Amino acid sequence: MYVIEALISLLSLITAFLLFGSLLENNIAGAVLIKQCEVEVCSDPIVKDSNLKVELFHTKLKAPSNMVFLNDSDILFLERYSGKVNRIINETILPEPLLDVNVAAGAGERGMLGLSISKAGSNVYVFIYYTESESDGGSPIGNRLYRYELMNSKLVNPKLLLDLPFKPGPNHNGGSIAMGPDDNVYLTIGDLDNVTDKPRPNTIMQNAIDGEEANGSGGILRITQSGEAVNGGIIGNIYPLNLYYGYGIRNSFGIDFDPITGKLWDTENGPNYGDEINLVEPGFNSGWKKVQGIWKLRGSNAGVELRSPPEDLVLFDGKGRYSAPEFSWKGRYGPTSIKFLDSAKLGKEYEHDLFVGDVHNGTLYHFDLNKTRTGLLLQGPLRDGVANNTEELEGVTFASGFGGITDIEVGSDGYLYVLSYVHRSIYRIVPAVTDN
């Protein structure tokens, strides 16, 4: 009897160890799932500025991946694994979802991935990017971008805008959507877990000169709100080349437009190093898989430091252009959402500044921009544009303790809202003392 019990305990331990290792394979879906917790047993988030504080806005959400404000006290958010779009009005979740679709979310980073809105008069269009399946939790049939209309607390009249690949997967599907100042839709999609050269051939969008033709993966795509390519495309006029605003991207969970310049910025995830923040000009080539961060690739670890453009990139006769990151992490932090604070509600010193969240530590970073707003104003050990360790990040750490951050939004009230996947909660950062 004791021998049998001992064997059962050993098998349980081995199973737990294998599960832990499997989860660590994935960037977001793994690193945060092993730390799932309730708010009451997680550490409370804190903000470094004593003039500000963090409030718990809403909790007990289910695998929240993205959120968007419709107006004051009216928020939509995605449940990543259930395929639901829920609505919070006056801090209360409506009993019925606005939408419930079939998603492939059994493994990796698939599921409900991106959310944005556009208002045209009385019409509200909701754009949702997700890994669609014929049955809930079944095999994927595509990474798809749909446009819905919001009517009477329901999302109706779906229009398929983009039908994108999902193989090999299951990771690196991207998932950030942003409405540009040009009223076009911008969407990130990663390399779809194409992390090895064999037996998975790379495409030219991964800077493989002799690679397969572009298939819609590995870039930032731009389309009209009806799903058409914009102005004939940037690097090519044939589908899907005409969709690409930027390429050479391993994976991205965050894009946003500078409210002053209208320029696009992104965050990107490296393998075990080289996470990035980039200024994304039209035709931007981020360098993957020749370079990540400022390092030339060498297996799964950081390789040779590379401060000049890498060689043998795919540049489409000069229509594409490599640009080194404005900031990179040497370690593995997993930056996700990126947001410009287009508000002075937290103080003039933060207005129009850049905020970035990470998924591995639940840290919220704050960056000032230079005078031309073409780069970050970095000081001290970060002057070289690289965070070599966590200690060097102290100067740009704005707040911490959020668990895995998957989204940051500026509310209609002008305050900063943070979505925590691990805490299953929405937090709000406000002044410590508010006017009555």
ChimeraX attribute file (.defattr): number of C-alpha atoms within 10 A of each C-alpha:
attribute: neighborCount
match mode: 1-to-1
recipient: residues
	/A:1	6
	/A:2	7
	/A:3	8
	/A:4	9
	/A:5	10
	/A:6	11
	/A:7	12
	/A:8	12
	/A:9	12
	/A:10	12
	/A:11	12
	/A:12	12
	/A:13	12
	/A:14	12
	/A:15	12
	/A:16	12
	/A:17	11
	/A:18	12
	/A:19	13
	/A:20	15
	/A:21	14
	/A:22	13
	/A:23	18
	/A:24	16
	/A:25	13
	/A:26	19
	/A:27	23
	/A:28	25
	/A:29	19
	/A:30	20
	/A:31	22
	/A:32	23
	/A:33	17
	/A:34	14
	/A:35	15
	/A:36	16
	/A:37	15
	/A:38	14
	/A:39	18
	/A:40	8
	/A:41	8
	/A:42	15
	/A:43	13
	/A:44	15
	/A:45	19
	/A:46	19
	/A:47	18
	/A:48	11
	/A:49	11
	/A:50	9
	/A:51	12
	/A:52	17
	/A:53	18
	/A:54	19
	/A:55	16
	/A:56	15
	/A:57	14
	/A:58	16
	/A:59	16
	/A:60	12
	/A:61	19
	/A:62	18
	/A:63	21
	/A:64	28
	/A:65	23
	/A:66	30
	/A:67	25
	/A:68	20
	/A:69	18
	/A:70	19
	/A:71	11
	/A:72	12
	/A:73	14
	/A:74	17
	/A:75	20
	/A:76	21
	/A:77	24
	/A:78	28
	/A:79	21
	/A:80	25
	/A:81	23
	/A:82	19
	/A:83	24
	/A:84	22
	/A:85	24
	/A:86	23
	/A:87	26
	/A:88	16
	/A:89	14
	/A:90	11
	/A:91	13
	/A:92	12
	/A:93	16
	/A:94	13
	/A:95	9
	/A:96	13
	/A:97	19
	/A:98	19
	/A:99	16
	/A:100	17
	/A:101	17
	/A:102	21
	/A:103	28
	/A:104	30
	/A:105	25
	/A:106	15
	/A:107	16
	/A:108	21
	/A:109	26
	/A:110	26
	/A:111	30
	/A:112	31
	/A:113	27
	/A:114	26
	/A:115	25
	/A:116	23
	/A:117	21
	/A:118	19
	/A:119	10
	/A:120	7
	/A:121	6
	/A:122	6
	/A:123	11
	/A:124	16
	/A:125	21
	/A:126	21
	/A:127	24
	/A:128	25
	/A:129	27
	/A:130	26
	/A:131	30
	/A:132	27
	/A:133	19
	/A:134	14
	/A:135	12
	/A:136	18
	/A:137	18
	/A:138	14
	/A:139	15
	/A:140	24
	/A:141	17
	/A:142	19
	/A:143	27
	/A:144	18
	/A:145	25
	/A:146	20
	/A:147	24
	/A:148	19
	/A:149	19
	/A:150	16
	/A:151	13
	/A:152	8
	/A:153	14
	/A:154	17
	/A:155	19
	/A:156	16
	/A:157	13
	/A:158	15
	/A:159	14
	/A:160	15
	/A:161	19
	/A:162	21
	/A:163	16
	/A:164	18
	/A:165	20
	/A:166	25
	/A:167	18
	/A:168	13
	/A:169	19
	/A:170	20
	/A:171	24
	/A:172	30
	/A:173	32
	/A:174	32
	/A:175	29
	/A:176	28
	/A:177	28
	/A:178	23
	/A:179	20
	/A:180	16
	/A:181	14
	/A:182	8
	/A:183	12
	/A:184	18
	/A:185	23
	/A:186	23
	/A:187	28
	/A:188	31
	/A:189	28
	/A:190	28
	/A:191	31
	/A:192	21
	/A:193	21
	/A:194	23
	/A:195	18
	/A:196	11
	/A:197	10
	/A:198	8
	/A:199	7
	/A:200	12
	/A:201	14
	/A:202	22
	/A:203	21
	/A:204	21
	/A:205	32
	/A:206	28
	/A:207	23
	/A:208	20
	/A:209	15
	/A:210	11
	/A:211	14
	/A:212	13
	/A:213	14
	/A:214	16
	/A:215	14
	/A:216	25
	/A:217	30
	/A:218	31
	/A:219	27
	/A:220	29
	/A:221	23
	/A:222	26
	/A:223	22
	/A:224	17
	/A:225	18
	/A:226	14
	/A:227	18
	/A:228	17
	/A:229	22
	/A:230	17
	/A:231	11
	/A:232	14
	/A:233	21
	/A:234	21
	/A:235	23
	/A:236	17
	/A:237	15
	/A:238	11
	/A:239	14
	/A:240	17
	/A:241	21
	/A:242	21
	/A:243	29
	/A:244	31
	/A:245	25
	/A:246	25
	/A:247	34
	/A:248	30
	/A:249	30
	/A:250	30
	/A:251	30
	/A:252	31
	/A:253	29
	/A:254	29
	/A:255	27
	/A:256	23
	/A:257	20
	/A:258	20
	/A:259	14
	/A:260	10
	/A:261	11
	/A:262	12
	/A:263	17
	/A:264	19
	/A:265	21
	/A:266	25
	/A:267	28
	/A:268	28
	/A:269	29
	/A:270	27
	/A:271	19
	/A:272	16
	/A:273	23
	/A:274	29
	/A:275	29
	/A:276	26
	/A:277	27
	/A:278	23
	/A:279	24
	/A:280	24
	/A:281	16
	/A:282	19
	/A:283	22
	/A:284	26
	/A:285	26
	/A:286	32
	/A:287	28
	/A:288	23
	/A:289	22
	/A:290	18
	/A:291	26
	/A:292	30
	/A:293	30
	/A:294	28
	/A:295	19
	/A:296	22
	/A:297	20
	/A:298	11
	/A:299	9
	/A:300	11
	/A:301	14
	/A:302	21
	/A:303	15
	/A:304	12
	/A:305	13
	/A:306	15
	/A:307	11
	/A:308	9
	/A:309	15
	/A:310	15
	/A:311	9
	/A:312	10
	/A:313	24
	/A:314	23
	/A:315	18
	/A:316	13
	/A:317	9
	/A:318	10
	/A:319	14
	/A:320	23
	/A:321	21
	/A:322	21
	/A:323	16
	/A:324	23
	/A:325	24
	/A:326	19
	/A:327	23
	/A:328	27
	/A:329	26
	/A:330	21
	/A:331	19
	/A:332	19
	/A:333	23
	/A:334	30
	/A:335	33
	/A:336	28
	/A:337	28
	/A:338	27
	/A:339	24
	/A:340	24
	/A:341	23
	/A:342	19
	/A:343	19
	/A:344	13
	/A:345	16
	/A:346	19
	/A:347	12
	/A:348	10
	/A:349	9
	/A:350	18
	/A:351	15
	/A:352	19
	/A:353	20
	/A:354	20
	/A:355	22
	/A:356	25
	/A:357	33
	/A:358	26
	/A:359	27
	/A:360	21
	/A:361	19
	/A:362	27
	/A:363	24
	/A:364	26
	/A:365	20
	/A:366	18
	/A:367	20
	/A:368	18
	/A:369	14
	/A:370	11
	/A:371	9
	/A:372	8
	/A:373	15
	/A:374	15
	/A:375	18
	/A:376	21
	/A:377	15
	/A:378	19
	/A:379	11
	/A:380	8
	/A:381	15
	/A:382	18
	/A:383	12
	/A:384	12
	/A:385	19
	/A:386	23
	/A:387	20
	/A:388	15
	/A:389	12
	/A:390	12
	/A:391	10
	/A:392	15
	/A:393	16
	/A:394	13
	/A:395	15
	/A:396	17
	/A:397	20
	/A:398	19
	/A:399	20
	/A:400	19
	/A:401	18
	/A:402	29
	/A:403	28
	/A:404	28
	/A:405	34
	/A:406	26
	/A:407	28
	/A:408	28
	/A:409	22
	/A:410	19
	/A:411	21
	/A:412	15
	/A:413	11
	/A:414	17
	/A:415	18
	/A:416	23
	/A:417	21
	/A:418	26
	/A:419	31
	/A:420	28
	/A:421	30
	/A:422	28
	/A:423	31
	/A:424	24
	/A:425	23
	/A:426	23
	/A:427	21
	/A:428	19
	/A:429	23
	/A:430	20
	/A:431	16
	/A:432	13
	/A:433	9
	/A:434	7
	/A:435	4
	/A:436	3
